[in-house]
Amino acid sequence: MTADAFLFWFLAIVTLGSGLMVILQKNPIYSALSLAMTMVGMAALFVTLNAFFIAGVQLIVYAGAVMVLFTMVIMLFDLKQDIQAFTRGKLSGILKIASVGLLAGLVVGAIAMSVGLLTEKTTDNPVLVGNGMETTKALGQILYTKYIFGFEALGVLLLVIAVGAVALSRSKGGTHER
């Protein structure tokens, strides 16, 4: 096994482990941190596959912006009452066990299918053809010329959501009221 293959499989195991910790943690803050580790692990996996642009987007968009929004939403919860609401009842326990079984079946099936693909030999890697800068440059030009209004509107919308989450959590009855 080469060093590249070892690094890929190590990062894959770390990413799967942190993904499991997202659903196994009782504390939502620890779950959000595990989700951030999963996003960073995915970006590292993209780097090992020479997909640097996708890795950068993964870090900026998901590990950055989406995780900030998740933590804003967590601020709105009254965590003491929510933990009691999600941990009672036999039906919810059965649903949790069934969903974990379904997820485990999907993971085992995906691993079984990917093991069959490992024996196939590819002759050339389409990721390595060219340096990739042509498509990144074209994407940037389109994004900042043709779609500039949507890009800026999305930025303003994310800012309004962040300010609104902080304002709601500080209001009367919020989790962080004074």
N, C-alpha and C positions, 0 to 999 in steps of 0.2 A: 504494500500500500504506500503510495507516494505521500509526501507531506501535504500537497494540495487536497488530496482525497481525505486524509486524516483530519485536516482543519475543517473541511466541509462537513464531515460527519460529526465532529465535535460540536461545531456551531449548530448543527441540526438538532442534536440531542439537547443542548442548552436551550435552544429556542422552544422545543417541545416541552421541556421541563418547566420553563417559565410560563408557557401557555397553560399547562395543567395547573400551575399555582394560581393563575387568574381565577379559575373556577373553584379551587379548593380552599382558598383563603376566606376566613370569616370577616376579617376587617377589610372594608372597601378601599382604604388607603393602601394597604399592602397589595390588594388585588390590582389597583391602578399602577403601582410600582412594578408589579410582575408583568402587566401589560406593556409598560414602557420597555422593560427588558426584552420582551418578545419582539417588539418593533425594532429595537436596536439589533437583536439577533438576526432578524430578517434582512436588515440592511447589510449586515456583515456577510450573510449568505449571498446576497446579490453581488457584493464585492468579490467573493471567491469565484463567482461565475462571470466576472469581467463585465458586469452590468453596472457601471459606476454612476450613470445618470439616474437609473432607477433607485440605486442605493441612496443617493443624495436626496431624491424626492421622498423616499421612504422616511429618512431621518427628519427632513424639514416638515413635511406635511403630517405624517402620522405620529412620529415620536415627539414632535414639537407641538404643532397646533392642536391636533385632536386630543392629545393627553392634557393640554391646558384646559380644554373645554370639559373633559371628563372630570378633572379635579374641581372645576367650577360647579359642576352638577353635584358632585359629592358634597360640596360645601352646603348645598341646599337641604340635604337629608338630616333628619334627626336620627343619628345612628343608633342610639339606644333602643328606640321603638322599632326601627326597621329590622334590626337583627332578630328581635323577638317575632316580628311578623313573618320573616322568611324561614324560621327554624321550627315551626310548629306544624302538627298535623301529619297523619299517615299518608295522605294523598300526595302531599308535597314531597315526602321522603321517597315514595314510590316513583314519582316523576323524576326526581333527581337521580335515582339509581338507574332508571330506564334511559335517561339521557346520557349518563356516563357510559352505560353499556353500548348505546348506539355510537357514541364518539369513539369508544375503544374499537368497535367493529370497523368503523370507517378508517381509523389509523392502521389497523392490521391489514385491511384490504388495500390501502394505498401502499403500504410497505411491500406487500406481496406482489402488487403490480409493478412497482419500481424495481424489485429484484430481477424480474424478468427482463426489464429494459437495460439492466447493467451489462448483460452479455452482448448486446448489440454494439457493433463498432461503427462509429461515425467517421467519415473521412475528413470532413472539414467543419470548422466551427463558424456558424454564421455571425456570431457575436464579434469575432476577431477580424472580419472582413471590413477594411477601412478603419478609420479612427473614430467614427461615430459623431464627429463634430458637425458634419453637414446637417444631420437631422436635428441635433440639439440647437444649432444656430437657426434653422428654419422654424423650429417650435418657438423659440424665443422671439423671433421677428413677428410671427403670427400672433402670439400672445400679447405682445406689447404694442401692436398696431391695430389689428382687426378686432381683437377681443379686449381692448383696454378697459372699456366701461364695465364689462362683467367682472374683470379681474379686480378693479378698484371697488366695485359694489360689494364683492365678496369680502374684501378686507374690511370695509366699513361695517358690514353685517356681523363679522366675527368680533369686531370691537364692541358693537352694541350688545351682543350676547354676553361678552365677558363683563361689561359694566353692569348689565342687568342682573347677572347672577350674583355679583358682589352686593348690589343694592338690595336684592330680595333676601339674601342671607342675613343682612344687617337689619332688615325691617322687623317690625313687631311680630313675634311668633317665629322668626327665622332661627336657624341653628346658632348663629353667631350674634344674636341681638345683644345690645349693651345693657 
